[in-house]
Amino acid sequence: VMVEERRVSLLFLDEVEYFRKRAAKWCEPPVQYRFVREDLLDPDLCYAGAVLPLLNTFRDAKAKLLEHTVPSGGAVLEEESMIAIETIVQRSINSLTVLCNEANGYALASDTRAAIEVEIAEHNDWVRTRGDAFRAGSSYDDAPRADANRAATRQMTIEGVGNAHRIHGAHGTSAPTKTCACAVVHERGKPRWGPARATVEETVADRKTMRNAIKDGKLDELLRRYRS
Protein backbone atom coordinates (compact mmCIF):
# COMPACT_ATOMS: atom_id res chain seq x y z
CA VAL A 1 0.00 0.00 0.00
CA MET A 2 1.56 3.25 -1.13
CA VAL A 3 0.91 6.29 1.05
CA GLU A 4 1.65 10.02 0.76
CA GLU A 5 4.86 9.74 2.77
CA ARG A 6 6.15 7.54 -0.07
CA ARG A 7 6.61 4.53 2.15
CA VAL A 8 5.58 0.92 1.90
CA SER A 9 3.79 -0.53 4.92
CA LEU A 10 5.39 -3.85 5.83
CA LEU A 11 2.03 -5.08 7.10
CA PHE A 12 0.60 -4.84 3.59
CA LEU A 13 3.21 -6.64 1.49
CA ASP A 14 0.45 -8.93 0.22
CA GLU A 15 -1.12 -5.83 -1.35
CA VAL A 16 2.26 -4.86 -2.81
CA GLU A 17 2.65 -8.33 -4.33
CA TYR A 18 -0.89 -8.16 -5.73
CA PHE A 19 0.02 -4.85 -7.42
CA ARG A 20 3.27 -6.31 -8.79
CA LYS A 21 1.43 -9.26 -10.34
CA ARG A 22 -1.16 -7.02 -11.95
CA ALA A 23 1.45 -4.50 -13.14
CA ALA A 24 3.51 -7.28 -14.75
CA LYS A 25 0.78 -7.49 -17.40
CA TRP A 26 0.87 -3.77 -18.24
CA CYS A 27 2.29 -2.60 -21.54
CA GLU A 28 4.55 -0.12 -19.72
CA PRO A 29 5.98 -1.10 -16.32
CA PRO A 30 5.23 1.33 -13.46
CA VAL A 31 7.89 3.02 -11.37
CA GLN A 32 8.29 1.03 -8.15
CA TYR A 33 10.00 2.09 -4.96
CA ARG A 34 13.61 1.00 -4.60
CA PHE A 35 12.65 -0.88 -1.44
CA VAL A 36 10.43 -3.16 -3.55
CA ARG A 37 12.55 -3.50 -6.68
CA GLU A 38 15.97 -3.72 -4.97
CA ASP A 39 15.96 -4.08 -1.17
CA LEU A 40 13.56 -7.03 -1.06
CA LEU A 41 15.73 -8.81 -3.64
CA ASP A 42 18.88 -8.50 -1.51
CA PRO A 43 19.15 -11.18 1.23
CA ASP A 44 20.69 -8.91 3.89
CA LEU A 45 18.47 -5.90 3.18
CA CYS A 46 15.35 -8.04 2.94
CA TYR A 47 16.05 -9.65 6.31
CA ALA A 48 17.00 -6.41 8.08
CA GLY A 49 14.37 -4.18 6.49
CA ALA A 50 11.38 -6.52 6.22
CA VAL A 51 11.68 -9.96 7.78
CA LEU A 52 13.06 -8.97 11.19
CA PRO A 53 10.63 -6.04 11.74
CA LEU A 54 7.70 -8.23 10.69
CA LEU A 55 8.76 -11.06 13.00
CA ASN A 56 9.14 -8.62 15.89
CA THR A 57 5.71 -7.12 15.19
CA PHE A 58 4.15 -10.58 14.95
CA ARG A 59 5.78 -11.82 18.17
CA ASP A 60 4.91 -8.66 20.13
CA ALA A 61 1.27 -8.82 19.05
CA LYS A 62 1.07 -12.54 19.77
CA ALA A 63 2.52 -11.92 23.25
CA LYS A 64 -0.22 -9.35 23.92
CA LEU A 65 -2.86 -11.89 22.91
CA LEU A 66 -1.40 -14.38 25.38
CA GLU A 67 -0.95 -11.77 28.11
CA HIS A 68 -4.50 -10.47 28.06
CA THR A 69 -6.37 -13.74 28.29
CA VAL A 70 -7.87 -15.50 31.28
CA PRO A 71 -5.55 -18.57 31.48
CA SER A 72 -2.50 -16.32 31.76
CA GLY A 73 -4.06 -14.43 34.67
CA GLY A 74 -4.11 -11.15 32.75
CA ALA A 75 -7.06 -8.85 32.24
CA VAL A 76 -9.28 -9.60 29.27
CA LEU A 77 -9.09 -6.81 26.73
CA GLU A 78 -12.07 -5.08 25.18
CA GLU A 79 -13.25 -6.77 22.00
CA GLU A 80 -12.13 -3.80 19.88
CA SER A 81 -8.60 -4.03 21.28
CA MET A 82 -8.46 -7.78 20.71
CA ILE A 83 -9.57 -7.30 17.12
CA ALA A 84 -6.85 -4.69 16.57
CA ILE A 85 -4.15 -6.98 17.97
CA GLU A 86 -5.35 -10.01 16.00
CA THR A 87 -5.44 -7.88 12.84
CA ILE A 88 -1.77 -7.01 13.36
CA VAL A 89 -0.97 -10.70 13.90
CA GLN A 90 -2.78 -11.74 10.73
CA ARG A 91 -1.36 -8.93 8.61
CA SER A 92 2.14 -9.85 9.78
CA ILE A 93 1.49 -13.45 8.77
CA ASN A 94 0.16 -12.37 5.38
CA SER A 95 3.29 -10.31 4.66
CA LEU A 96 5.68 -12.99 5.91
CA THR A 97 3.89 -15.59 3.78
CA VAL A 98 4.41 -13.41 0.71
CA LEU A 99 8.12 -13.11 1.46
CA CYS A 100 8.44 -16.87 2.03
CA ASN A 101 6.80 -17.80 -1.27
CA GLU A 102 9.76 -18.65 -3.51
CA ALA A 103 7.67 -17.98 -6.63
CA ASN A 104 7.52 -14.28 -5.69
CA GLY A 105 11.30 -13.97 -6.03
CA TYR A 106 12.10 -12.26 -2.72
CA ALA A 107 15.53 -12.90 -1.24
CA LEU A 108 15.29 -15.16 1.79
CA ALA A 109 17.81 -17.74 2.89
CA SER A 110 16.32 -21.23 2.89
CA ASP A 111 16.83 -21.66 6.65
CA THR A 112 15.15 -18.31 7.34
CA ARG A 113 12.21 -19.27 5.15
CA ALA A 114 11.88 -22.62 6.89
CA ALA A 115 12.03 -21.05 10.37
CA ILE A 116 9.31 -18.52 9.49
CA GLU A 117 7.06 -21.20 8.05
CA VAL A 118 7.44 -23.25 11.24
CA GLU A 119 6.58 -20.24 13.42
CA ILE A 120 3.49 -19.45 11.34
CA ALA A 121 2.39 -23.09 11.42
CA GLU A 122 2.76 -23.17 15.21
CA HIS A 123 0.60 -20.06 15.52
CA ASN A 124 -2.07 -21.55 13.28
CA ASP A 125 -2.03 -24.71 15.37
CA TRP A 126 -2.48 -22.61 18.50
CA VAL A 127 -5.47 -20.84 16.95
CA ARG A 128 -7.05 -24.16 16.03
CA THR A 129 -6.35 -26.15 19.20
CA ARG A 130 -6.07 -23.68 22.07
CA GLY A 131 -7.64 -20.46 20.89
CA ASP A 132 -11.03 -21.14 22.48
CA ALA A 133 -9.44 -21.80 25.86
CA PHE A 134 -7.33 -18.65 25.73
CA ARG A 135 -10.37 -16.60 24.73
CA ALA A 136 -12.42 -17.89 27.70
CA GLY A 137 -14.33 -15.09 29.36
CA SER A 138 -14.17 -12.90 26.25
CA SER A 139 -16.86 -12.42 23.62
CA TYR A 140 -14.18 -12.02 20.96
CA ASP A 141 -13.61 -14.88 18.53
CA ASP A 142 -10.86 -14.31 15.97
CA ALA A 143 -11.20 -17.58 14.04
CA PRO A 144 -13.88 -16.50 11.52
CA ARG A 145 -12.09 -13.20 10.95
CA ALA A 146 -8.71 -14.91 10.44
CA ASP A 147 -10.30 -17.41 8.05
CA ALA A 148 -11.82 -14.57 6.07
CA ASN A 149 -8.46 -12.75 5.91
CA ARG A 150 -6.73 -15.86 4.59
CA ALA A 151 -9.52 -16.45 2.06
CA ALA A 152 -9.27 -12.87 0.87
CA THR A 153 -5.52 -13.19 0.43
CA ARG A 154 -5.95 -16.37 -1.63
CA GLN A 155 -8.66 -14.66 -3.66
CA MET A 156 -6.32 -11.80 -4.55
CA THR A 157 -4.00 -14.19 -6.38
CA ILE A 158 -6.66 -14.86 -9.04
CA GLU A 159 -8.41 -11.49 -9.02
CA GLY A 160 -8.59 -9.92 -12.46
CA VAL A 161 -7.56 -13.05 -14.40
CA GLY A 162 -9.32 -12.84 -17.75
CA ASN A 163 -10.70 -9.46 -16.60
CA ALA A 164 -13.17 -11.38 -14.43
CA HIS A 165 -13.56 -9.81 -11.01
CA ARG A 166 -14.64 -12.01 -8.13
CA ILE A 167 -17.35 -10.50 -5.96
CA HIS A 168 -17.46 -12.89 -2.99
CA GLY A 169 -15.30 -14.42 -0.30
CA ALA A 170 -14.29 -11.44 1.85
CA HIS A 171 -17.38 -10.64 3.85
CA GLY A 172 -16.14 -11.69 7.27
CA THR A 173 -17.37 -15.26 7.06
CA SER A 174 -15.70 -18.52 6.22
CA ALA A 175 -18.99 -20.15 5.16
CA PRO A 176 -18.87 -21.56 1.61
CA THR A 177 -20.51 -19.41 -1.02
CA LYS A 178 -21.33 -19.90 -4.66
CA THR A 179 -18.60 -18.53 -6.88
CA CYS A 180 -19.61 -15.31 -8.61
CA ALA A 181 -17.73 -12.96 -10.89
CA CYS A 182 -18.54 -10.08 -13.14
CA ALA A 183 -16.90 -8.49 -16.17
CA VAL A 184 -15.65 -4.94 -16.32
CA VAL A 185 -14.84 -2.73 -19.30
CA HIS A 186 -13.74 0.89 -19.44
CA GLU A 187 -15.65 3.43 -21.48
CA ARG A 188 -13.98 6.85 -21.70
CA GLY A 189 -12.01 6.03 -18.55
CA LYS A 190 -15.08 4.96 -16.57
CA PRO A 191 -15.46 1.35 -15.36
CA ARG A 192 -18.70 -0.31 -16.44
CA TRP A 193 -19.67 -3.54 -14.74
CA GLY A 194 -21.50 -6.50 -16.19
CA PRO A 195 -23.90 -8.83 -14.35
CA ALA A 196 -22.90 -11.38 -11.73
CA ARG A 197 -22.23 -14.80 -13.24
CA ALA A 198 -21.66 -18.23 -11.76
CA THR A 199 -18.54 -18.96 -13.84
CA VAL A 200 -15.52 -17.07 -15.12
CA GLU A 201 -16.21 -18.38 -18.63
CA GLU A 202 -19.57 -16.60 -18.69
CA THR A 203 -17.91 -13.45 -17.42
CA VAL A 204 -15.25 -13.53 -20.15
CA ALA A 205 -18.02 -13.90 -22.75
CA ASP A 206 -19.85 -10.92 -21.21
CA ARG A 207 -16.73 -8.77 -21.46
CA LYS A 208 -16.32 -9.59 -25.16
CA THR A 209 -19.95 -8.64 -25.78
CA MET A 210 -19.55 -5.45 -23.76
CA ARG A 211 -16.43 -4.42 -25.70
CA ASN A 212 -18.27 -4.91 -28.99
CA ALA A 213 -21.18 -2.86 -27.62
CA ILE A 214 -18.78 0.00 -26.86
CA LYS A 215 -17.63 -0.02 -30.49
CA ASP A 216 -21.26 0.10 -31.63
CA GLY A 217 -22.19 2.81 -29.12
CA LYS A 218 -24.76 0.50 -27.48
CA LEU A 219 -23.20 -0.33 -24.12
CA ASP A 220 -25.92 1.39 -22.07
CA GLU A 221 -28.58 -0.52 -23.97
CA LEU A 222 -26.77 -3.80 -23.38
CA LEU A 223 -26.34 -3.18 -19.64
CA ARG A 224 -30.03 -2.28 -19.29
CA ARG A 225 -30.88 -5.53 -21.00
CA TYR A 226 -28.58 -7.45 -18.68
CA ARG A 227 -30.32 -5.96 -15.66
CA SER A 228 -33.91 -6.32 -16.89
C-alpha positions as CSV (number, residue, x, y, z in Angstrom):
1,V,0.0,0.0,0.0
2,M,1.6,3.2,-1.1
3,V,0.9,6.3,1.1
4,E,1.7,10.0,0.8
5,E,4.9,9.7,2.8
6,R,6.1,7.5,-0.1
7,R,6.6,4.5,2.1
8,V,5.6,0.9,1.9
9,S,3.8,-0.5,4.9
10,L,5.4,-3.8,5.8
11,L,2.0,-5.1,7.1
12,F,0.6,-4.8,3.6
13,L,3.2,-6.6,1.5
14,D,0.4,-8.9,0.2
15,E,-1.1,-5.8,-1.3
16,V,2.3,-4.9,-2.8
17,E,2.7,-8.3,-4.3
18,Y,-0.9,-8.2,-5.7
19,F,0.0,-4.9,-7.4
20,R,3.3,-6.3,-8.8
21,K,1.4,-9.3,-10.3
22,R,-1.2,-7.0,-11.9
23,A,1.5,-4.5,-13.1
24,A,3.5,-7.3,-14.7
25,K,0.8,-7.5,-17.4
26,W,0.9,-3.8,-18.2
27,C,2.3,-2.6,-21.5
28,E,4.5,-0.1,-19.7
29,P,6.0,-1.1,-16.3
30,P,5.2,1.3,-13.5
31,V,7.9,3.0,-11.4
32,Q,8.3,1.0,-8.2
33,Y,10.0,2.1,-5.0
34,R,13.6,1.0,-4.6
35,F,12.7,-0.9,-1.4
36,V,10.4,-3.2,-3.5
37,R,12.6,-3.5,-6.7
38,E,16.0,-3.7,-5.0
39,D,16.0,-4.1,-1.2
40,L,13.6,-7.0,-1.1
41,L,15.7,-8.8,-3.6
42,D,18.9,-8.5,-1.5
43,P,19.2,-11.2,1.2
44,D,20.7,-8.9,3.9
45,L,18.5,-5.9,3.2
46,C,15.4,-8.0,2.9
47,Y,16.0,-9.6,6.3
48,A,17.0,-6.4,8.1
49,G,14.4,-4.2,6.5
50,A,11.4,-6.5,6.2
51,V,11.7,-10.0,7.8
52,L,13.1,-9.0,11.2
53,P,10.6,-6.0,11.7
54,L,7.7,-8.2,10.7
55,L,8.8,-11.1,13.0
56,N,9.1,-8.6,15.9
57,T,5.7,-7.1,15.2
58,F,4.2,-10.6,14.9
59,R,5.8,-11.8,18.2
60,D,4.9,-8.7,20.1
61,A,1.3,-8.8,19.0
62,K,1.1,-12.5,19.8
63,A,2.5,-11.9,23.3
64,K,-0.2,-9.4,23.9
65,L,-2.9,-11.9,22.9
66,L,-1.4,-14.4,25.4
67,E,-1.0,-11.8,28.1
68,H,-4.5,-10.5,28.1
69,T,-6.4,-13.7,28.3
70,V,-7.9,-15.5,31.3
71,P,-5.6,-18.6,31.5
72,S,-2.5,-16.3,31.8
73,G,-4.1,-14.4,34.7
74,G,-4.1,-11.2,32.7
75,A,-7.1,-8.8,32.2
76,V,-9.3,-9.6,29.3
77,L,-9.1,-6.8,26.7
78,E,-12.1,-5.1,25.2
79,E,-13.3,-6.8,22.0
80,E,-12.1,-3.8,19.9
81,S,-8.6,-4.0,21.3
82,M,-8.5,-7.8,20.7
83,I,-9.6,-7.3,17.1
84,A,-6.9,-4.7,16.6
85,I,-4.2,-7.0,18.0
86,E,-5.4,-10.0,16.0
87,T,-5.4,-7.9,12.8
88,I,-1.8,-7.0,13.4
89,V,-1.0,-10.7,13.9
90,Q,-2.8,-11.7,10.7
91,R,-1.4,-8.9,8.6
92,S,2.1,-9.8,9.8
93,I,1.5,-13.4,8.8
94,N,0.2,-12.4,5.4
95,S,3.3,-10.3,4.7
96,L,5.7,-13.0,5.9
97,T,3.9,-15.6,3.8
98,V,4.4,-13.4,0.7
99,L,8.1,-13.1,1.5
100,C,8.4,-16.9,2.0
101,N,6.8,-17.8,-1.3
102,E,9.8,-18.6,-3.5
103,A,7.7,-18.0,-6.6
104,N,7.5,-14.3,-5.7
105,G,11.3,-14.0,-6.0
106,Y,12.1,-12.3,-2.7
107,A,15.5,-12.9,-1.2
108,L,15.3,-15.2,1.8
109,A,17.8,-17.7,2.9
110,S,16.3,-21.2,2.9
111,D,16.8,-21.7,6.6
112,T,15.2,-18.3,7.3
113,R,12.2,-19.3,5.1
114,A,11.9,-22.6,6.9
115,A,12.0,-21.0,10.4
116,I,9.3,-18.5,9.5
117,E,7.1,-21.2,8.0
118,V,7.4,-23.2,11.2
119,E,6.6,-20.2,13.4
120,I,3.5,-19.5,11.3
121,A,2.4,-23.1,11.4
122,E,2.8,-23.2,15.2
123,H,0.6,-20.1,15.5
124,N,-2.1,-21.5,13.3
125,D,-2.0,-24.7,15.4
126,W,-2.5,-22.6,18.5
127,V,-5.5,-20.8,17.0
128,R,-7.1,-24.2,16.0
129,T,-6.4,-26.2,19.2
130,R,-6.1,-23.7,22.1
131,G,-7.6,-20.5,20.9
132,D,-11.0,-21.1,22.5
133,A,-9.4,-21.8,25.9
134,F,-7.3,-18.6,25.7
135,R,-10.4,-16.6,24.7
136,A,-12.4,-17.9,27.7
137,G,-14.3,-15.1,29.4
138,S,-14.2,-12.9,26.3
139,S,-16.9,-12.4,23.6
140,Y,-14.2,-12.0,21.0
141,D,-13.6,-14.9,18.5
142,D,-10.9,-14.3,16.0
143,A,-11.2,-17.6,14.0
144,P,-13.9,-16.5,11.5
145,R,-12.1,-13.2,11.0
146,A,-8.7,-14.9,10.4
147,D,-10.3,-17.4,8.1
148,A,-11.8,-14.6,6.1
149,N,-8.5,-12.8,5.9
150,R,-6.7,-15.9,4.6
151,A,-9.5,-16.5,2.1
152,A,-9.3,-12.9,0.9
153,T,-5.5,-13.2,0.4
154,R,-5.9,-16.4,-1.6
155,Q,-8.7,-14.7,-3.7
156,M,-6.3,-11.8,-4.5
157,T,-4.0,-14.2,-6.4
158,I,-6.7,-14.9,-9.0
159,E,-8.4,-11.5,-9.0
160,G,-8.6,-9.9,-12.5
161,V,-7.6,-13.0,-14.4
162,G,-9.3,-12.8,-17.7
163,N,-10.7,-9.5,-16.6
164,A,-13.2,-11.4,-14.4
165,H,-13.6,-9.8,-11.0
166,R,-14.6,-12.0,-8.1
167,I,-17.3,-10.5,-6.0
168,H,-17.5,-12.9,-3.0
169,G,-15.3,-14.4,-0.3
170,A,-14.3,-11.4,1.8
171,H,-17.4,-10.6,3.9
172,G,-16.1,-11.7,7.3
173,T,-17.4,-15.3,7.1
174,S,-15.7,-18.5,6.2
175,A,-19.0,-20.2,5.2
176,P,-18.9,-21.6,1.6
177,T,-20.5,-19.4,-1.0
178,K,-21.3,-19.9,-4.7
179,T,-18.6,-18.5,-6.9
180,C,-19.6,-15.3,-8.6
181,A,-17.7,-13.0,-10.9
182,C,-18.5,-10.1,-13.1
183,A,-16.9,-8.5,-16.2
184,V,-15.7,-4.9,-16.3
185,V,-14.8,-2.7,-19.3
186,H,-13.7,0.9,-19.4
187,E,-15.7,3.4,-21.5
188,R,-14.0,6.8,-21.7
189,G,-12.0,6.0,-18.6
190,K,-15.1,5.0,-16.6
191,P,-15.5,1.4,-15.4
192,R,-18.7,-0.3,-16.4
193,W,-19.7,-3.5,-14.7
194,G,-21.5,-6.5,-16.2
195,P,-23.9,-8.8,-14.3
196,A,-22.9,-11.4,-11.7
197,R,-22.2,-14.8,-13.2
198,A,-21.7,-18.2,-11.8
199,T,-18.5,-19.0,-13.8
200,V,-15.5,-17.1,-15.1
201,E,-16.2,-18.4,-18.6
202,E,-19.6,-16.6,-18.7
203,T,-17.9,-13.5,-17.4
204,V,-15.3,-13.5,-20.1
205,A,-18.0,-13.9,-22.7
206,D,-19.8,-10.9,-21.2
207,R,-16.7,-8.8,-21.5
208,K,-16.3,-9.6,-25.2
209,T,-20.0,-8.6,-25.8
210,M,-19.6,-5.4,-23.8
211,R,-16.4,-4.4,-25.7
212,N,-18.3,-4.9,-29.0
213,A,-21.2,-2.9,-27.6
214,I,-18.8,0.0,-26.9
215,K,-17.6,0.0,-30.5
216,D,-21.3,0.1,-31.6
217,G,-22.2,2.8,-29.1
218,K,-24.8,0.5,-27.5
219,L,-23.2,-0.3,-24.1
220,D,-25.9,1.4,-22.1
221,E,-28.6,-0.5,-24.0
222,L,-26.8,-3.8,-23.4
223,L,-26.3,-3.2,-19.6
224,R,-30.0,-2.3,-19.3
225,R,-30.9,-5.5,-21.0
226,Y,-28.6,-7.4,-18.7
227,R,-30.3,-6.0,-15.7
228,S,-33.9,-6.3,-16.9
